[in-house]
Amino acid sequence: MLKNRLKELRARHSFTQIELAKQVGVTRQTIGFIEKGEFSPSVTLSLKLAKALDCDINEIFWLEGGEEHEE
């Protein structure tokens, strides 16, 4: 299962769900579903999120049971 820390990284940048959604071209609901783990984004959307949050994609997403990004 795909895990993420999108909410944490979004908060660090002081983005609302709406602001981040506009930057990457999706709805606020999509951001919410990703944050709750109810939706796995496409590779394209994942890359857009990483760019918007100025981080590596592995800092946002990892597979459960796999290695989590350590800070």
Secondary structure as a PSIPRED ss2 file (coil, helix, strand):
# PSIPRED VFORMAT (PSIPRED V4.0)

   1 M C   1.000  0.000  0.000
   2 L E   0.000  0.000  1.000
   3 K E   0.000  0.000  1.000
   4 N E   0.000  0.000  1.000
   5 R C   1.000  0.000  0.000
   6 L H   0.000  1.000  0.000
   7 K H   0.000  1.000  0.000
   8 E H   0.000  1.000  0.000
   9 L H   0.000  1.000  0.000
  10 R H   0.000  1.000  0.000
  11 A H   0.000  1.000  0.000
  12 R H   0.000  1.000  0.000
  13 H C   1.000  0.000  0.000
  14 S C   1.000  0.000  0.000
  15 F C   1.000  0.000  0.000
  16 T C   1.000  0.000  0.000
  17 Q H   0.000  1.000  0.000
  18 I H   0.000  1.000  0.000
  19 E H   0.000  1.000  0.000
  20 L H   0.000  1.000  0.000
  21 A H   0.000  1.000  0.000
  22 K H   0.000  1.000  0.000
  23 Q H   0.000  1.000  0.000
  24 V H   0.000  1.000  0.000
  25 G C   1.000  0.000  0.000
  26 V C   1.000  0.000  0.000
  27 T C   1.000  0.000  0.000
  28 R H   0.000  1.000  0.000
  29 Q H   0.000  1.000  0.000
  30 T H   0.000  1.000  0.000
  31 I H   0.000  1.000  0.000
  32 G H   0.000  1.000  0.000
  33 F H   0.000  1.000  0.000
  34 I H   0.000  1.000  0.000
  35 E H   0.000  1.000  0.000
  36 K C   1.000  0.000  0.000
  37 G C   1.000  0.000  0.000
  38 E C   1.000  0.000  0.000
  39 F C   1.000  0.000  0.000
  40 S C   1.000  0.000  0.000
  41 P C   1.000  0.000  0.000
  42 S C   1.000  0.000  0.000
  43 V H   0.000  1.000  0.000
  44 T H   0.000  1.000  0.000
  45 L H   0.000  1.000  0.000
  46 S H   0.000  1.000  0.000
  47 L H   0.000  1.000  0.000
  48 K H   0.000  1.000  0.000
  49 L H   0.000  1.000  0.000
  50 A H   0.000  1.000  0.000
  51 K H   0.000  1.000  0.000
  52 A H   0.000  1.000  0.000
  53 L C   1.000  0.000  0.000
  54 D C   1.000  0.000  0.000
  55 C C   1.000  0.000  0.000
  56 D C   1.000  0.000  0.000
  57 I H   0.000  1.000  0.000
  58 N H   0.000  1.000  0.000
  59 E H   0.000  1.000  0.000
  60 I H   0.000  1.000  0.000
  61 F E   0.000  0.000  1.000
  62 W E   0.000  0.000  1.000
  63 L E   0.000  0.000  1.000
  64 E C   1.000  0.000  0.000
  65 G C   1.000  0.000  0.000
  66 G C   1.000  0.000  0.000
  67 E C   1.000  0.000  0.000
  68 E C   1.000  0.000  0.000
  69 H C   1.000  0.000  0.000
  70 E C   1.000  0.000  0.000
  71 E C   1.000  0.000  0.000
